[in-house]
Amino acid sequence: MTTPAFPIPRPAPEQVLDLTDPNPLQALATAYADRLAAIGSGAGSAELDSNEQRIRDLERTCRSTYVPARRATVPDPALFLG
């Protein structure tokens, strides 16, 4: 018995999601930990400055990706007291 070349119909191309790269929030947490380790080891100002810039960039990225929850513009009928 032979099987067809493509046994399962595939309506859309498959997509691969790489989960090994840290998201911006995880990268920011790592940058803060690196900063504390650098301060604890007595790092020079050049290393602290580069770490500070990295933290600023990651904070900006995290702030730009945050979307606050929005309330519905239609009143909720469950809250009607009339």
N, CA, C and O atoms as a Tinker XYZ file with bonds, in Angstrom:
   328  protein
     1  N      0.843000   -1.178000    0.000000    73     2
     2  CA     0.000000    0.000000    0.000000    64     1     3
     3  C      0.889000    1.241000    0.000000    63     2     4     5
     4  O      1.813000    1.333000    0.808000    81     3
     5  N      0.633000    2.174000   -0.868000    73     3     6
     6  CA     1.426000    3.400000   -0.949000    64     5     7
     7  C      0.638000    4.545000   -0.342000    63     6     8     9
     8  O     -0.592000    4.552000   -0.364000    81     7
     9  N      1.357000    5.501000    0.193000    73     7    10
    10  CA     0.714000    6.690000    0.753000    64     9    11
    11  C      0.939000    7.848000   -0.206000    63    10    12    13
    12  O      1.971000    7.900000   -0.875000    81    11
    13  N      0.011000    8.760000   -0.282000    73    11    14
    14  CA     0.198000    9.909000   -1.169000    64    13    15
    15  C      1.324000   10.803000   -0.651000    63    14    16    17
    16  O      1.694000   10.740000    0.522000    81    15
    17  N      1.854000   11.624000   -1.533000    73    15    18
    18  CA     2.971000   12.505000   -1.175000    64    17    19
    19  C      2.580000   13.488000   -0.073000    63    18    20    21
    20  O      3.381000   13.778000    0.815000    81    19
    21  N      1.365000   13.993000   -0.131000    73    19    22
    22  CA     0.892000   14.935000    0.871000    64    21    23
    23  C     -0.412000   14.397000    1.459000    63    22    24    25
    24  O     -1.488000   14.738000    0.967000    81    23
    25  N     -0.340000   13.560000    2.508000    73    23    26
    26  CA    -1.540000   12.907000    3.011000    64    25    27
    27  C     -2.532000   13.850000    3.688000    63    26    28    29
    28  O     -3.730000   13.568000    3.699000    81    27
    29  N     -2.065000   14.952000    4.246000    73    27    30
    30  CA    -2.952000   15.865000    4.961000    64    29    31
    31  C     -3.045000   17.162000    4.164000    63    30    32    33
    32  O     -2.014000   17.756000    3.846000    81    31
    33  N     -4.237000   17.611000    3.839000    73    31    34
    34  CA    -4.327000   18.893000    3.127000    64    33    35
    35  C     -3.882000   20.031000    4.045000    63    34    36    37
    36  O     -4.290000   20.099000    5.205000    81    35
    37  N     -3.065000   20.894000    3.533000    73    35    38
    38  CA    -2.540000   22.012000    4.311000    64    37    39
    39  C     -3.011000   23.318000    3.667000    63    38    40    41
    40  O     -2.492000   23.717000    2.624000    81    39
    41  N     -3.988000   23.982000    4.282000    73    39    42
    42  CA    -4.561000   25.180000    3.672000    64    41    43
    43  C     -3.630000   26.393000    3.717000    63    42    44    45
    44  O     -3.752000   27.279000    2.871000    81    43
    45  N     -2.717000   26.459000    4.664000    73    43    46
    46  CA    -1.830000   27.611000    4.793000    64    45    47
    47  C     -0.413000   27.113000    5.030000    63    46    48    49
    48  O     -0.222000   26.013000    5.547000    81    47
    49  N      0.574000   27.905000    4.659000    73    47    50
    50  CA     1.950000   27.478000    4.928000    64    49    51
    51  C      2.203000   27.384000    6.430000    63    50    52    53
    52  O      1.658000   28.162000    7.213000    81    51
    53  N      3.020000   26.442000    6.810000    73    51    54
    54  CA     3.325000   26.261000    8.230000    64    53    55
    55  C      4.232000   27.384000    8.714000    63    54    56    57
    56  O      5.081000   27.879000    7.974000    81    55
    57  N      4.040000   27.768000    9.946000    73    55    58
    58  CA     4.858000   28.808000   10.547000    64    57    59
    59  C      5.600000   28.222000   11.724000    63    58    60    61
    60  O      5.071000   27.386000   12.456000    81    59
    61  N      6.832000   28.668000   11.901000    73    59    62
    62  CA     7.662000   28.192000   12.994000    64    61    63
    63  C      7.845000   29.333000   13.980000    63    62    64    65
    64  O      8.210000   30.443000   13.590000    81    63
    65  N      7.598000   29.070000   15.237000    73    63    66
    66  CA     7.761000   30.051000   16.290000    64    65    67
    67  C      8.984000   29.668000   17.105000    63    66    68    69
    68  O      9.027000   28.584000   17.686000    81    67
    69  N      9.975000   30.544000   17.153000    73    67    70
    70  CA    11.206000   30.261000   17.883000    64    69    71
    71  C     11.038000   30.706000   19.333000    63    70    72    73
    72  O     10.950000   31.901000   19.616000    81    71
    73  N     10.995000   29.751000   20.237000    73    71    74
    74  CA    10.800000   30.059000   21.653000    64    73    75
    75  C     12.114000   30.179000   22.413000    63    74    76    77
    76  O     12.101000   30.387000   23.626000    81    75
    77  N     13.239000   30.054000   21.731000    73    75    78
    78  CA    14.529000   30.128000   22.418000    64    77    79
    79  C     14.968000   31.564000   22.654000    63    78    80    81
    80  O     15.722000   31.822000   23.592000    81    79
    81  N     14.522000   32.501000   21.836000    73    79    82
    82  CA    14.884000   33.896000   22.031000    64    81    83
    83  C     14.057000   34.473000   23.172000    63    82    84    85
    84  O     12.846000   34.260000   23.226000    81    83
    85  N     14.698000   35.204000   24.087000    73    83    86
    86  CA    13.921000   35.791000   25.185000    64    85    87
    87  C     13.068000   36.938000   24.674000    63    86    88    89
    88  O     13.446000   37.645000   23.740000    81    87
    89  N     11.914000   37.110000   25.298000    73    87    90
    90  CA    11.086000   38.255000   24.932000    64    89    91
    91  C     11.699000   39.496000   25.585000    63    90    92    93
    92  O     12.575000   39.357000   26.439000    81    91
    93  N     11.269000   40.701000   25.211000    73    91    94
    94  CA    11.888000   41.917000   25.756000    64    93    95
    95  C     11.854000   42.005000   27.280000    63    94    96    97
    96  O     12.796000   42.512000   27.888000    81    95
    97  N     10.793000   41.524000   27.895000    73    95    98
    98  CA    10.704000   41.589000   29.352000    64    97    99
    99  C     11.728000   40.664000   30.014000    63    98   100   101
   100  O     12.336000   41.031000   31.019000    81    99
   101  N     11.917000   39.485000   29.461000    73    99   102
   102  CA    12.942000   38.572000   29.983000    64   101   103
   103  C     14.339000   39.147000   29.777000    63   102   104   105
   104  O     15.199000   39.025000   30.649000    81   103
   105  N     14.566000   39.773000   28.625000    73   103   106
   106  CA    15.865000   40.392000   28.364000    64   105   107
   107  C     16.121000   41.542000   29.340000    63   106   108   109
   108  O     17.256000   41.748000   29.771000    81   107
   109  N     15.070000   42.290000   29.689000    73   107   110
   110  CA    15.213000   43.377000   30.653000    64   109   111
   111  C     15.556000   42.838000   32.037000    63   110   112   113
   112  O     16.397000   43.409000   32.731000    81   111
   113  N     14.924000   41.760000   32.440000    73   111   114
   114  CA    15.240000   41.150000   33.733000    64   113   115
   115  C     16.689000   40.688000   33.763000    63   114   116   117
   116  O     17.365000   40.842000   34.780000    81   115
   117  N     17.174000   40.127000   32.665000    73   115   118
   118  CA    18.569000   39.698000   32.586000    64   117   119
   119  C     19.500000   40.902000   32.653000    63   118   120   121
   120  O     20.547000   40.837000   33.297000    81   119
   121  N     19.132000   41.998000   31.995000    73   119   122
   122  CA    19.964000   43.201000   32.023000    64   121   123
   123  C     20.059000   43.775000   33.435000    63   122   124   125
   124  O     21.127000   44.221000   33.853000    81   123
   125  N     18.941000   43.765000   34.173000    73   123   126
   126  CA    18.981000   44.226000   35.568000    64   125   127
   127  C     19.887000   43.328000   36.419000    63   126   128   129
   128  O     20.647000   43.823000   37.251000    81   127
   129  N     19.806000   42.018000   36.211000    73   127   130
   130  CA    20.658000   41.094000   36.963000    64   129   131
   131  C     22.122000   41.324000   36.613000    63   130   132   133
   132  O     22.983000   41.281000   37.492000    81   131
   133  N     22.412000   41.567000   35.335000    73   131   134
   134  CA    23.784000   41.860000   34.921000    64   133   135
   135  C     24.276000   43.150000   35.564000    63   134   136   137
   136  O     25.437000   43.251000   35.960000    81   135
   137  N     23.397000   44.128000   35.665000    73   135   138
   138  CA    23.757000   45.414000   36.287000    64   137   139
   139  C     24.127000   45.216000   37.757000    63   138   140   141
   140  O     25.136000   45.743000   38.227000    81   139
   141  N     23.305000   44.455000   38.477000    73   139   142
   142  CA    23.608000   44.198000   39.892000    64   141   143
   143  C     24.915000   43.433000   40.048000    63   142   144   145
   144  O     25.692000   43.717000   40.959000    81   143
   145  N     25.166000   42.469000   39.175000    73   143   146
   146  CA    26.410000   41.700000   39.232000    64   145   147
   147  C     27.606000   42.601000   38.930000    63   146   148   149
   148  O     28.657000   42.464000   39.556000    81   147
   149  N     27.455000   43.520000   37.976000    73   147   150
   150  CA    28.548000   44.428000   37.633000    64   149   151
   151  C     28.852000   45.377000   38.787000    63   150   152   153
   152  O     30.015000   45.651000   39.082000    81   151
   153  N     27.809000   45.874000   39.437000    73   151   154
   154  CA    28.011000   46.758000   40.586000    64   153   155
   155  C     28.688000   45.993000   41.718000    63   154   156   157
   156  O     29.597000   46.510000   42.366000    81   155
   157  N     28.244000   44.769000   41.950000    73   155   158
   158  CA    28.830000   43.950000   43.011000    64   157   159
   159  C     30.287000   43.598000   42.770000    63   158   160   161
   160  O     31.053000   43.443000   43.721000    81   159
   161  N     30.678000   43.470000   41.506000    73   159   162
   162  CA    32.064000   43.112000   41.209000    64   161   163
   163  C     32.955000   44.333000   41.046000    63   162   164   165
   164  O     34.151000   44.189000   40.793000    81   163
   165  N     32.399000   45.534000   41.187000    73   163   166
   166  CA    33.194000   46.750000   41.079000    64   165   167
   167  C     33.577000   47.078000   39.647000    63   166   168   169
   168  O     34.710000   47.481000   39.382000    81   167
   169  N     32.647000   46.910000   38.727000    73   167   170
   170  CA    32.917000   47.168000   37.310000    64   169   171
   171  C     33.211000   48.644000   37.074000    63   170   172   173
   172  O     32.821000   49.506000   37.861000    81   171
   173  N     33.898000   48.911000   35.985000    73   171   174
   174  CA    34.245000   50.276000   35.629000    64   173   175
   175  C     33.068000   51.034000   35.056000    63   174   176   177
   176  O     32.013000   50.464000   34.777000    81   175
   177  N     33.267000   52.325000   34.885000    73   175   178
   178  CA    32.178000   53.177000   34.418000    64   177   179
   179  C     31.776000   52.856000   32.981000    63   178   180   181
   180  O     30.608000   53.022000   32.628000    81   179
   181  N     32.703000   52.405000   32.148000    73   179   182
   182  CA    32.367000   52.079000   30.757000    64   181   183
   183  C     31.381000   50.915000   30.709000    63   182   184   185
   184  O     30.417000   50.950000   29.944000    81   183
   185  N     31.617000   49.885000   31.521000    73   183   186
   186  CA    30.712000   48.739000   31.547000    64   185   187
   187  C     29.354000   49.124000   32.113000    63   186   188   189
   188  O     28.320000   48.690000   31.605000    81   187
   189  N     29.356000   49.936000   33.159000    73   187   190
   190  CA    28.090000   50.374000   33.753000    64   189   191
   191  C     27.307000   51.266000   32.787000    63   190   192   193
   192  O     26.080000   51.186000   32.723000    81   191
   193  N     28.018000   52.120000   32.033000    73   191   194
   194  CA    27.345000   52.980000   31.062000    64   193   195
   195  C     26.713000   52.166000   29.943000    63   194   196   197
   196  O     25.590000   52.453000   29.529000    81   195
   197  N     27.417000   51.157000   29.449000    73   195   198
   198  CA    26.850000   50.341000   28.372000    64   197   199
   199  C     25.650000   49.542000   28.878000    63   198   200   201
   200  O     24.668000   49.353000   28.160000    81   199
   201  N     25.744000   49.075000   30.127000    73   199   202
   202  CA    24.623000   48.344000   30.703000    64   201   203
   203  C     23.428000   49.267000   30.908000    63   202   204   205
   204  O     22.284000   48.868000   30.688000    81   203
   205  N     23.692000   50.494000   31.327000    73   203   206
   206  CA    22.610000   51.459000   31.518000    64   205   207
   207  C     21.898000   51.755000   30.195000    63   206   208   209
   208  O     20.672000   51.858000   30.155000    81   207
   209  N     22.672000   51.892000   29.117000    73   207   210
   210  CA    22.074000   52.137000   27.803000    64   209   211
   211  C     21.233000   50.946000   27.348000    63   210   212   213
   212  O     20.155000   51.118000   26.779000    81   211
   213  N     21.736000   49.741000   27.604000    73   211   214
   214  CA    20.992000   48.523000   27.254000    64   213   215
   215  C     19.662000   48.470000   28.005000    63   214   216   217
   216  O     18.631000   48.122000   27.430000    81   215
   217  N     19.693000   48.820000   29.298000    73   215   218
   218  CA    18.469000   48.831000   30.106000    64   217   219
   219  C     17.488000   49.875000   29.575000    63   218   220   221
   220  O     16.289000   49.611000   29.488000    81   219
   221  N     17.992000   51.066000   29.218000    73   219   222
   222  CA    17.113000   52.107000   28.675000    64   221   223
   223  C     16.422000   51.643000   27.392000    63   222   224   225
   224  O     15.220000   51.840000   27.215000    81   223
   225  N     17.205000   51.021000   26.497000    73   223   226
   226  CA    16.639000   50.542000   25.231000    64   225   227
   227  C     15.578000   49.471000   25.467000    63   226   228   229
   228  O     14.521000   49.484000   24.837000    81   227
   229  N     15.867000   48.546000   26.376000    73   227   230
   230  CA    14.905000   47.481000   26.656000    64   229   231
   231  C     13.651000   48.020000   27.338000    63   230   232   233
   232  O     12.546000   47.557000   27.054000    81   231
   233  N     13.810000   48.995000   28.236000    73   231   234
   234  CA    12.642000   49.605000   28.874000    64   233   235
   235  C     11.775000   50.310000   27.839000    63   234   236   237
   236  O     10.548000   50.226000   27.897000    81   235
   237  N     12.397000   50.999000   26.899000    73   235   238
   238  CA    11.644000   51.670000   25.839000    64   237   239
   239  C     10.884000   50.644000   24.997000    63   238   240   241
   240  O      9.730000   50.867000   24.631000    81   239
   241  N     11.531000   49.529000   24.695000    73   239   242
   242  CA    10.882000   48.474000   23.923000    64   241   243
   243  C      9.706000   47.894000   24.684000    63   242   244   245
   244  O      8.636000   47.685000   24.113000    81   243
   245  N      9.896000   47.632000   25.980000    73   243   246
   246  CA     8.809000   47.064000   26.783000    64   245   247
   247  C      7.637000   48.031000   26.896000    63   246   248   249
   248  O      6.481000   47.609000   26.853000    81   247
   249  N      7.920000   49.317000   27.038000    73   247   250
   250  CA     6.838000   50.298000   27.133000    64   249   251
   251  C      6.071000   50.417000   25.824000    63   250   252   253
   252  O      4.856000   50.617000   25.832000    81   251
   253  N      6.772000   50.296000   24.700000    73   251   254
   254  CA     6.093000   50.458000   23.418000    64   253   255
   255  C      5.242000   49.249000   23.059000    63   254   256   257
   256  O      4.305000   49.371000   22.270000    81   255
   257  N      5.548000   48.084000   23.622000    73   255   258
   258  CA     4.759000   46.897000   23.312000    64   257   259
   259  C      3.577000   46.722000   24.250000    63   258   260   261
   260  O      2.712000   45.885000   23.995000    81   259
   261  N      3.518000   47.497000   25.336000    73   259   262
   262  CA     2.421000   47.396000   26.298000    64   261   263
   263  C      1.191000   48.099000   25.744000    63   262   264   265
   264  O      1.268000   49.253000   25.323000    81   263
   265  N      0.079000   47.418000   25.743000    73   263   266
   266  CA    -1.193000   47.998000   25.299000    64   265   267
   267  C     -2.167000   47.876000   26.464000    63   266   268   269
   268  O     -2.528000   46.764000   26.851000    81   267
   269  N     -2.598000   49.000000   27.026000    73   267   270
   270  CA    -3.527000   48.923000   28.151000    64   269   271
   271  C     -4.873000   48.383000   27.707000    63   270   272   273
   272  O     -5.277000   48.545000   26.555000    81   271
   273  N     -5.557000   47.742000   28.636000    73   271   274
   274  CA    -6.897000   47.213000   28.354000    64   273   275
   275  C     -7.848000   48.375000   28.135000    63   274   276   277
   276  O     -7.767000   49.399000   28.814000    81   275
   277  N     -8.735000   48.207000   27.193000    73   275   278
   278  CA    -9.705000   49.268000   26.891000    64   277   279
   279  C    -11.091000   48.833000   27.327000    63   278   280   281
   280  O    -11.466000   47.667000   27.209000    81   279
   281  N    -11.822000   49.776000   27.822000    73   279   282
   282  CA   -13.194000   49.489000   28.233000    64   281   283
   283  C    -14.106000   49.552000   27.026000    63   282   284   285
   284  O    -13.854000   50.288000   26.071000    81   283
   285  N    -15.137000   48.791000   27.084000    73   283   286
   286  CA   -16.137000   48.813000   26.016000    64   285   287
   287  C    -16.883000   50.136000   26.072000    63   286   288   289
   288  O    -17.142000   50.665000   27.153000    81   287
   289  N    -17.227000   50.667000   24.908000    73   287   290
   290  CA   -17.955000   51.941000   24.875000    64   289   291
   291  C    -19.446000   51.738000   25.075000    63   290   292   293
   292  O    -20.177000   52.699000   25.315000    81   291
   293  N    -19.903000   50.498000   24.978000    73   291   294
   294  CA   -21.314000   50.192000   25.172000    64   293   295
   295  C    -21.539000   49.873000   26.643000    63   294   296   297
   296  O    -20.813000   49.052000   27.203000    81   295
   297  N    -22.528000   50.501000   27.290000    73   295   298
   298  CA   -22.764000   50.218000   28.703000    64   297   299
   299  C    -23.180000   48.749000   28.897000    63   298   300   301
   300  O    -23.853000   48.156000   28.054000    81   299
   301  N    -22.769000   48.208000   29.995000    73   299   302
   302  CA   -23.089000   46.827000   30.324000    64   301   303
   303  C    -24.524000   46.766000   30.849000    63   302   304   305
   304  O    -24.836000   47.420000   31.845000    81   303
   305  N    -25.402000   45.998000   30.202000    73   303   306
   306  CA   -26.796000   45.942000   30.667000    64   305   307
   307  C    -26.937000   45.347000   32.059000    63   306   308   309
   308  O    -27.944000   45.590000   32.724000    81   307
   309  N    -25.968000   44.582000   32.514000    73   307   310
   310  CA   -26.041000   44.003000   33.847000    64   309   311
   311  C    -25.891000   45.077000   34.927000    63   310   312   313
   312  O    -26.284000   44.870000   36.075000    81   311
   313  N    -25.321000   46.225000   34.551000    73   311   314
   314  CA   -25.117000   47.295000   35.527000    64   313   315
   315  C    -26.251000   48.322000   35.513000    63   314   316   317
   316  O    -26.208000   49.295000   36.266000    81   315
   317  N    -27.248000   48.123000   34.681000    73   315   318
   318  CA   -28.370000   49.062000   34.585000    64   317   319
   319  C    -29.233000   48.956000   35.840000    63   318   320   321
   320  O    -29.695000   47.870000   36.189000    81   319
   321  N    -29.445000   50.066000   36.508000    73   319   322
   322  CA   -30.216000   50.059000   37.750000    64   321   323
   323  C    -31.584000   50.712000   37.603000    63   322   324   325
   324  O    -32.236000   51.001000   38.607000    81   323
   325  N    -32.029000   50.949000   36.377000    73   323   326
   326  CA   -33.287000   51.668000   36.165000    64   325   327
   327  C    -34.402000   50.748000   36.111000    63   326   328
   328  O    -35.545000   51.172000   35.938000    81   327
